Amino acid sequence: MIKRNKYILAYSIVFWIGVIVGVILFSVSFQKVPIEMYGLRANYFSPTIDPAYYTPGLYDTGIGFYFILFPSVKQYIVDSKVTVINLNL
């Protein structure tokens, strides 16, 4: 009976360690794109970038991926008439 309890204890410890590692890996696989940004998904291990862009939100990118962030706000410069004086005549 004691030998059986040792096996049950060993298997339960291995099981719970596996559950904890799984939860940690699952939680690390999520990435966030902040408001007013776009994201491109890139891979840590190989130089690849996903061509699809991501809008603000929380995404399951997977383990080994991260976002390259770009601003999504468009800024326009209104050009009025500029007077230029050239002194080197």
PyMOL commands that set and color helices and strands:
alter all, ss='L'
color gray80, all
select helices_A, chain A and resi 2-28
alter helices_A, ss='H'
color red, helices_A
select strands_A, chain A and resi 30-33+37-43+49-54+57-60+65-71
alter strands_A, ss='S'
color yellow, strands_A
deselect
rebuild
show_as cartoon
